[in-house]
Amino acid sequence: MTPFGALVIDVLGGNIRVTLAGSNYAVTYHKPRSSPQLLAKSLPVNEDRHASMTQGEFLALAWRAANDKARELGWVV
């Protein structure tokens, strides 16, 4: 379990993928060389009514978790 609850954070090559356990929520971020920040490559399309949070809540937490991981990896300052 991460400090972000049931979020699972995986680093896959140059991508950071964040998923919410027990839901269909997943988002993948990458850090282009020309960008000072992470950018989302794929976002969840539909609301998961069985998830423990809304899609918006998931995306807000996922963004924070991915940025923390990117800082840890030295991808962003």
N, CA, C and O atoms as CSV, one atom per row, in Angstrom:
chain,resi,resn,atom,element,x,y,z
A,1,MET,N,N,0.856,-1.176,0.000
A,1,MET,CA,C,0.000,0.000,0.000
A,1,MET,C,C,0.901,1.238,0.000
A,1,MET,O,O,1.871,1.315,0.755
A,2,THR,N,N,0.568,2.190,-0.848
A,2,THR,CA,C,1.339,3.430,-0.946
A,2,THR,C,C,0.751,4.481,-0.010
A,2,THR,O,O,-0.328,4.283,0.548
A,3,PRO,N,N,1.468,5.614,0.167
A,3,PRO,CA,C,0.873,6.702,0.947
A,3,PRO,C,C,-0.411,7.227,0.296
A,3,PRO,O,O,-1.171,7.972,0.916
A,4,PHE,N,N,-0.639,6.836,-0.944
A,4,PHE,CA,C,-1.819,7.281,-1.680
A,4,PHE,C,C,-2.930,6.231,-1.637
A,4,PHE,O,O,-3.778,6.187,-2.528
A,5,GLY,N,N,-2.927,5.396,-0.615
A,5,GLY,CA,C,-3.988,4.414,-0.450
A,5,GLY,C,C,-3.827,3.227,-1.374
A,5,GLY,O,O,-2.762,2.610,-1.425
A,6,ALA,N,N,-4.879,2.905,-2.104
A,6,ALA,CA,C,-4.889,1.712,-2.949
A,6,ALA,C,C,-4.288,1.952,-4.326
A,6,ALA,O,O,-4.450,1.120,-5.219
A,7,LEU,N,N,-3.595,3.075,-4.516
A,7,LEU,CA,C,-2.956,3.319,-5.809
A,7,LEU,C,C,-1.738,2.420,-5.967
A,7,LEU,O,O,-0.977,2.213,-5.022
A,8,VAL,N,N,-1.569,1.897,-7.157
A,8,VAL,CA,C,-0.405,1.092,-7.503
A,8,VAL,C,C,0.398,1.892,-8.514
A,8,VAL,O,O,-0.137,2.324,-9.535
A,9,ILE,N,N,1.689,2.094,-8.233
A,9,ILE,CA,C,2.547,2.916,-9.081
A,9,ILE,C,C,3.637,2.027,-9.660
A,9,ILE,O,O,4.409,1.420,-8.918
A,10,ASP,N,N,3.699,1.951,-10.988
A,10,ASP,CA,C,4.697,1.140,-11.681
A,10,ASP,C,C,5.485,2.012,-12.636
A,10,ASP,O,O,4.926,2.874,-13.313
A,11,VAL,N,N,6.790,1.782,-12.685
A,11,VAL,CA,C,7.640,2.451,-13.663
A,11,VAL,C,C,7.924,1.434,-14.757
A,11,VAL,O,O,8.486,0.369,-14.501
A,12,LEU,N,N,7.530,1.774,-15.970
A,12,LEU,CA,C,7.693,0.882,-17.122
A,12,LEU,C,C,8.482,1.633,-18.182
A,12,LEU,O,O,7.911,2.385,-18.972
A,13,GLY,N,N,9.797,1.431,-18.200
A,13,GLY,CA,C,10.639,2.182,-19.135
A,13,GLY,C,C,10.581,3.656,-18.805
A,13,GLY,O,O,10.912,4.057,-17.689
A,14,GLY,N,N,10.165,4.466,-19.761
A,14,GLY,CA,C,10.044,5.902,-19.557
A,14,GLY,C,C,8.652,6.338,-19.155
A,14,GLY,O,O,8.306,7.513,-19.282
A,15,ASN,N,N,7.850,5.407,-18.673
A,15,ASN,CA,C,6.472,5.712,-18.282
A,15,ASN,C,C,6.242,5.424,-16.808
A,15,ASN,O,O,6.874,4.546,-16.222
A,16,ILE,N,N,5.328,6.178,-16.227
A,16,ILE,CA,C,4.843,5.895,-14.881
A,16,ILE,C,C,3.356,5.593,-15.022
A,16,ILE,O,O,2.580,6.430,-15.483
A,17,ARG,N,N,2.977,4.396,-14.622
A,17,ARG,CA,C,1.576,3.972,-14.717
A,17,ARG,C,C,1.001,3.910,-13.313
A,17,ARG,O,O,1.583,3.304,-12.413
A,18,VAL,N,N,-0.142,4.540,-13.140
A,18,VAL,CA,C,-0.824,4.558,-11.845
A,18,VAL,C,C,-2.188,3.911,-12.036
A,18,VAL,O,O,-2.949,4.289,-12.926
A,19,THR,N,N,-2.485,2.937,-11.196
A,19,THR,CA,C,-3.775,2.258,-11.246
A,19,THR,C,C,-4.401,2.273,-9.852
A,19,THR,O,O,-3.709,2.433,-8.846
A,20,LEU,N,N,-5.699,2.106,-9.815
A,20,LEU,CA,C,-6.420,1.985,-8.549
A,20,LEU,C,C,-6.859,0.540,-8.415
A,20,LEU,O,O,-7.637,0.040,-9.227
A,21,ALA,N,N,-6.359,-0.127,-7.388
A,21,ALA,CA,C,-6.694,-1.532,-7.163
A,21,ALA,C,C,-8.208,-1.708,-7.082
A,21,ALA,O,O,-8.901,-0.919,-6.440
A,22,GLY,N,N,-8.708,-2.740,-7.733
A,22,GLY,CA,C,-10.129,-3.054,-7.684
A,22,GLY,C,C,-11.005,-2.192,-8.570
A,22,GLY,O,O,-12.225,-2.166,-8.404
A,23,SER,N,N,-10.388,-1.481,-9.517
A,23,SER,CA,C,-11.168,-0.625,-10.419
A,23,SER,C,C,-10.591,-0.714,-11.825
A,23,SER,O,O,-9.580,-1.375,-12.059
A,24,ASN,N,N,-11.259,-0.032,-12.761
A,24,ASN,CA,C,-10.711,0.031,-14.117
A,24,ASN,C,C,-9.933,1.327,-14.339
A,24,ASN,O,O,-9.588,1.649,-15.476
A,25,TYR,N,N,-9.650,2.076,-13.268
A,25,TYR,CA,C,-8.920,3.331,-13.392
A,25,TYR,C,C,-7.429,3.075,-13.575
A,25,TYR,O,O,-6.802,2.361,-12.792
A,26,ALA,N,N,-6.881,3.670,-14.622
A,26,ALA,CA,C,-5.446,3.611,-14.886
A,26,ALA,C,C,-5.073,4.827,-15.716
A,26,ALA,O,O,-5.831,5.260,-16.585
A,27,VAL,N,N,-3.901,5.371,-15.439
A,27,VAL,CA,C,-3.389,6.493,-16.217
A,27,VAL,C,C,-1.885,6.295,-16.365
A,27,VAL,O,O,-1.210,5.845,-15.439
A,28,THR,N,N,-1.373,6.638,-17.540
A,28,THR,CA,C,0.054,6.526,-17.809
A,28,THR,C,C,0.606,7.906,-18.100
A,28,THR,O,O,0.056,8.653,-18.908
A,29,TYR,N,N,1.703,8.235,-17.428
A,29,TYR,CA,C,2.385,9.514,-17.621
A,29,TYR,C,C,3.758,9.266,-18.219
A,29,TYR,O,O,4.361,8.215,-18.002
A,30,HIS,N,N,4.248,10.241,-18.974
A,30,HIS,CA,C,5.617,10.187,-19.485
A,30,HIS,C,C,6.223,11.579,-19.376
A,30,HIS,O,O,5.508,12.563,-19.191
A,31,LYS,N,N,7.534,11.654,-19.492
A,31,LYS,CA,C,8.248,12.930,-19.376
A,31,LYS,C,C,9.013,13.163,-20.675
A,31,LYS,O,O,10.122,12.654,-20.841
A,32,PRO,N,N,8.425,13.932,-21.601
A,32,PRO,CA,C,9.150,14.254,-22.829
A,32,PRO,C,C,10.373,15.120,-22.505
A,32,PRO,O,O,10.345,15.908,-21.561
A,33,ARG,N,N,11.417,14.974,-23.269
A,33,ARG,CA,C,12.629,15.776,-23.047
A,33,ARG,C,C,12.349,17.261,-23.156
A,33,ARG,O,O,12.980,18.063,-22.468
A,34,SER,N,N,11.419,17.633,-24.002
A,34,SER,CA,C,11.127,19.049,-24.233
A,34,SER,C,C,10.167,19.644,-23.202
A,34,SER,O,O,9.820,20.821,-23.291
A,35,SER,N,N,9.737,18.844,-22.229
A,35,SER,CA,C,8.754,19.314,-21.249
A,35,SER,C,C,9.344,19.292,-19.842
A,35,SER,O,O,10.053,18.351,-19.485
A,36,PRO,N,N,9.058,20.318,-19.041
A,36,PRO,CA,C,9.540,20.321,-17.663
A,36,PRO,C,C,8.678,19.477,-16.716
A,36,PRO,O,O,9.011,19.329,-15.540
A,37,GLN,N,N,7.579,18.926,-17.224
A,37,GLN,CA,C,6.669,18.178,-16.354
A,37,GLN,C,C,6.182,16.911,-17.031
A,37,GLN,O,O,6.401,16.697,-18.223
A,38,LEU,N,N,5.521,16.080,-16.252
A,38,LEU,CA,C,4.916,14.864,-16.785
A,38,LEU,C,C,3.689,15.209,-17.616
A,38,LEU,O,O,2.993,16.190,-17.352
A,39,LEU,N,N,3.445,14.393,-18.611
A,39,LEU,CA,C,2.241,14.522,-19.431
A,39,LEU,C,C,1.513,13.183,-19.430
A,39,LEU,O,O,2.142,12.126,-19.422
A,40,ALA,N,N,0.197,13.236,-19.437
A,40,ALA,CA,C,-0.604,12.013,-19.467
A,40,ALA,C,C,-0.670,11.481,-20.891
A,40,ALA,O,O,-0.907,12.234,-21.835
A,41,LYS,N,N,-0.457,10.169,-21.038
A,41,LYS,CA,C,-0.563,9.505,-22.339
A,41,LYS,C,C,-1.926,8.849,-22.507
A,41,LYS,O,O,-2.497,8.845,-23.597
A,42,SER,N,N,-2.428,8.309,-21.439
A,42,SER,CA,C,-3.732,7.637,-21.504
A,42,SER,C,C,-4.474,7.909,-20.208
A,42,SER,O,O,-3.893,7.912,-19.123
A,43,LEU,N,N,-5.746,8.135,-20.347
A,43,LEU,CA,C,-6.600,8.465,-19.202
A,43,LEU,C,C,-7.781,7.506,-19.154
A,43,LEU,O,O,-8.178,6.964,-20.186
A,44,PRO,N,N,-8.353,7.288,-17.962
A,44,PRO,CA,C,-9.574,6.479,-17.913
A,44,PRO,C,C,-10.702,7.220,-18.628
A,44,PRO,O,O,-10.843,8.436,-18.498
A,45,VAL,N,N,-11.487,6.483,-19.370
A,45,VAL,CA,C,-12.542,7.090,-20.179
A,45,VAL,C,C,-13.874,7.126,-19.437
A,45,VAL,O,O,-14.611,8.108,-19.524
A,46,ASN,N,N,-14.176,6.074,-18.721
A,46,ASN,CA,C,-15.488,5.962,-18.073
A,46,ASN,C,C,-15.376,5.969,-16.557
A,46,ASN,O,O,-14.368,5.551,-15.987
A,47,GLU,N,N,-16.426,6.449,-15.924
A,47,GLU,CA,C,-16.536,6.405,-14.463
A,47,GLU,C,C,-16.744,4.948,-14.044
A,47,GLU,O,O,-17.546,4.236,-14.647
A,48,ASP,N,N,-16.029,4.511,-13.021
A,48,ASP,CA,C,-16.193,3.164,-12.475
A,48,ASP,C,C,-17.064,3.280,-11.228
A,48,ASP,O,O,-16.600,3.746,-10.188
A,49,ARG,N,N,-18.293,2.869,-11.326
A,49,ARG,CA,C,-19.249,3.022,-10.219
A,49,ARG,C,C,-18.912,2.146,-9.018
A,49,ARG,O,O,-19.419,2.374,-7.920
A,50,HIS,N,N,-18.059,1.144,-9.224
A,50,HIS,CA,C,-17.688,0.244,-8.133
A,50,HIS,C,C,-16.382,0.661,-7.464
A,50,HIS,O,O,-15.965,0.043,-6.485
A,51,ALA,N,N,-15.739,1.692,-7.975
A,51,ALA,CA,C,-14.461,2.143,-7.421
A,51,ALA,C,C,-14.670,2.866,-6.097
A,51,ALA,O,O,-15.759,3.357,-5.802
A,52,SER,N,N,-13.611,2.919,-5.316
A,52,SER,CA,C,-13.679,3.564,-4.001
A,52,SER,C,C,-13.611,5.083,-4.082
A,52,SER,O,O,-13.709,5.765,-3.062
A,53,MET,N,N,-13.441,5.623,-5.305
A,53,MET,CA,C,-13.393,7.078,-5.498
A,53,MET,C,C,-13.881,7.402,-6.898
A,53,MET,O,O,-14.000,6.517,-7.745
A,54,THR,N,N,-14.161,8.669,-7.137
A,54,THR,CA,C,-14.592,9.094,-8.468
A,54,THR,C,C,-13.391,9.151,-9.408
A,54,THR,O,O,-12.240,9.096,-8.976
A,55,GLN,N,N,-13.683,9.260,-10.680
A,55,GLN,CA,C,-12.621,9.385,-11.678
A,55,GLN,C,C,-11.784,10.643,-11.413
A,55,GLN,O,O,-10.558,10.604,-11.512
A,56,GLY,N,N,-12.437,11.740,-11.082
A,56,GLY,CA,C,-11.726,12.982,-10.788
A,56,GLY,C,C,-10.816,12.860,-9.578
A,56,GLY,O,O,-9.684,13.343,-9.595
A,57,GLU,N,N,-11.308,12.214,-8.528
A,57,GLU,CA,C,-10.481,11.996,-7.334
A,57,GLU,C,C,-9.279,11.123,-7.672
A,57,GLU,O,O,-8.162,11.388,-7.226
A,58,PHE,N,N,-9.518,10.078,-8.465
A,58,PHE,CA,C,-8.417,9.211,-8.879
A,58,PHE,C,C,-7.366,9.998,-9.645
A,58,PHE,O,O,-6.175,9.886,-9.355
A,59,LEU,N,N,-7.793,10.794,-10.620
A,59,LEU,CA,C,-6.829,11.538,-11.434
A,59,LEU,C,C,-6.021,12.530,-10.602
A,59,LEU,O,O,-4.828,12.711,-10.847
A,60,ALA,N,N,-6.651,13.171,-9.629
A,60,ALA,CA,C,-5.928,14.106,-8.758
A,60,ALA,C,C,-4.872,13.369,-7.934
A,60,ALA,O,O,-3.732,13.823,-7.837
A,61,LEU,N,N,-5.248,12.239,-7.342
A,61,LEU,CA,C,-4.285,11.463,-6.554
A,61,LEU,C,C,-3.202,10.856,-7.435
A,61,LEU,O,O,-2.031,10.836,-7.056
A,62,ALA,N,N,-3.586,10.364,-8.605
A,62,ALA,CA,C,-2.619,9.750,-9.519
A,62,ALA,C,C,-1.576,10.765,-9.964
A,62,ALA,O,O,-0.395,10.435,-10.064
A,63,TRP,N,N,-2.000,11.993,-10.233
A,63,TRP,CA,C,-1.073,13.057,-10.648
A,63,TRP,C,C,-0.036,13.309,-9.555
A,63,TRP,O,O,1.160,13.398,-9.832
A,64,ARG,N,N,-0.502,13.423,-8.321
A,64,ARG,CA,C,0.421,13.647,-7.199
A,64,ARG,C,C,1.372,12.469,-7.024
A,64,ARG,O,O,2.572,12.661,-6.829
A,65,ALA,N,N,0.840,11.254,-7.092
A,65,ALA,CA,C,1.663,10.060,-6.915
A,65,ALA,C,C,2.704,9.938,-8.022
A,65,ALA,O,O,3.860,9.611,-7.753
A,66,ALA,N,N,2.306,10.195,-9.257
A,66,ALA,CA,C,3.237,10.104,-10.387
A,66,ALA,C,C,4.324,11.168,-10.282
A,66,ALA,O,O,5.486,10.894,-10.581
A,67,ASN,N,N,3.965,12.360,-9.867
A,67,ASN,CA,C,4.967,13.414,-9.707
A,67,ASN,C,C,5.940,13.098,-8.582
A,67,ASN,O,O,7.136,13.360,-8.711
A,68,ASP,N,N,5.450,12.544,-7.489
A,68,ASP,CA,C,6.345,12.125,-6.406
A,68,ASP,C,C,7.326,11.068,-6.903
A,68,ASP,O,O,8.515,11.124,-6.589
A,69,LYS,N,N,6.831,10.111,-7.673
A,69,LYS,CA,C,7.698,9.058,-8.220
A,69,LYS,C,C,8.702,9.651,-9.206
A,69,LYS,O,O,9.871,9.265,-9.207
A,70,ALA,N,N,8.254,10.585,-10.043
A,70,ALA,CA,C,9.151,11.224,-11.011
A,70,ALA,C,C,10.260,12.001,-10.296
A,70,ALA,O,O,11.408,11.983,-10.741
A,71,ARG,N,N,9.934,12.675,-9.207
A,71,ARG,CA,C,10.958,13.383,-8.420
A,71,ARG,C,C,11.950,12.388,-7.833
A,71,ARG,O,O,13.160,12.611,-7.868
A,72,GLU,N,N,11.434,11.298,-7.296
A,72,GLU,CA,C,12.277,10.248,-6.721
A,72,GLU,C,C,13.255,9.696,-7.765
A,72,GLU,O,O,14.399,9.374,-7.444
A,73,LEU,N,N,12.796,9.592,-9.008
A,73,LEU,CA,C,13.624,9.072,-10.098
A,73,LEU,C,C,14.530,10.132,-10.720
A,73,LEU,O,O,15.390,9.812,-11.540
A,74,GLY,N,N,14.340,11.391,-10.332
A,74,GLY,CA,C,15.142,12.473,-10.899
A,74,GLY,C,C,14.653,12.964,-12.244
A,74,GLY,O,O,15.381,13.657,-12.954
A,75,TRP,N,N,13.427,12.612,-12.604
A,75,TRP,CA,C,12.870,13.041,-13.891
A,75,TRP,C,C,12.435,14.490,-13.857
A,75,TRP,O,O,12.544,15.196,-14.859
A,76,VAL,N,N,11.940,14.945,-12.704
A,76,VAL,CA,C,11.499,16.333,-12.534
A,76,VAL,C,C,12.082,16.862,-11.232
A,76,VAL,O,O,12.481,16.100,-10.351
A,77,VAL,N,N,12.120,18.179,-11.133
A,77,VAL,CA,C,12.670,18.811,-9.925
A,77,VAL,C,C,11.549,19.184,-8.987
A,77,VAL,O,O,11.800,19.729,-7.911
